[in-house]
């Protein structure tokens, strides 16, 4: 009997500990959005730049001065930095005088400005964007209501498509394009160093949805013999640079794509459902020569489950990104899903090369 009572108490203790641990984990998941908001605030305040400009180390007082913090918000800045230090965005060390000195981690080094290839601050602003985040609050309605299910999450929340808002003159398109440009600089730096041979045999390349030409400008600098063109919507092309490096064509990828040896699609197909992707891919196929003449499609996108590192942060990033692109009714695909749309669009073969991080390079052959 005594043994049974002890065992019962152990079970209760285990149950209580598990319950409290489960509560902790539940709250941790529920507060995940706070980390994103804190990160966005740090970027807007210029905290990574402030630390960098002071030689890579700064106290809270120095950060307050450099970010023009309101005099009453010093304690709040301390709390913001504590959260971002605990989460690994910044690093911290206590000095002998008990002042905390903050420094950059490998994450926040990617947030230092100056227009360098590694500055991803604009991408944070594009991802943690109230216009996009607001749409996700309509997810329950979108998943259950007949009328809501017929349109995108974005349309449920805002009454128009994502691309209609992007085309307006309210700055949202600039935020999105700046984010895409920042991401492209980093991705192309890696891609050209480690997988540049994918472009070597080409004499011409069209970047579909290439905005202001960051991707193909990098290709043109590395391979001057390649004639590079960007196809994008008229309001996007209207703001493109005119330095002669890249030709810009205003148009609709669902209607026509200029002819070239290869067509590049970076982060385009994940914004569309299968039926639309097949339409886009067929237009791409019309634009390129046969495989034995060098024709191919180059896709830079996520292949769920194929990231070079499948540690939890990589798997979770892929899964969360898949939820995120729901806001435009997009989808992140695994290899079988990619194969399905390639074959339905009339292509014969493909090759997947994981890029460091969570995306892949996919070469698709007619």
Number of C-alpha atoms within 10 A of each C-alpha: 6 7 7 9 10 11 12 12 11 12 12 12 12 12 12 12 12 12 12 12 12 12 12 12 12 11 11 12 10 10 11 10 13 12 15 15 14 16 23 20 15 22 21 15 17 19 24 26 23 20 24 18 13 14 10 16 19 22 18 17 15 15 24 20 13 18 15 11 15 10 9 8 11 16 10 11 18 15 13 16 21 16 17 19 17 11 11 15 21 22 20 20 13 11 10 7 6 8 12 17 18 22 22 24 16 11 12 25 21 17 25 22 18 9 11 13 17 19 20 28 26 24 20 21 19 22 18 16 16 10 17 20 16 15 22 20 15 18 20 11 15 23 12 10 10 10 10 18 14 12 16 23 31 26 19 22 22 15 12 14 17 21 12 9 16 18 16 12 10 10 11 17 20 18 19 17 19 20 20 23 22 21 21 24 21 17 20 20 16 14 19 16 10 12 14 15 11 13 19 13 12 18 16 18 26 30 25 26 21 27 23 24 26 20 24 26 19 18 23 20 11 15 19 13 14 19 19 24 25 30 25 23 19 14 15 20 21 15 11 15 13 11 7 7 17 20 18 25 18 14 18 15 18 15 9 15 25 20 18 23 23 26 28 22 22 21 17 17 23 22 17 18 15 20 11 14 21 21 17 24 24 20 20 27 24 16 20 25 17 13 15 9 9 16 20 29 24 23 19 24 21 29 23 23 17 20 20 15 15 15 9 9 12 19 17 13 14 23 14 12 14 18 16 19 18 20 28 22 18 20 20 24 19 13 13 11 13 19 17 12 19 22 15 16 20 14 19 13 14 17 10 15 16 18 22 14 15 22 22 20 20 22 18 24 23 23
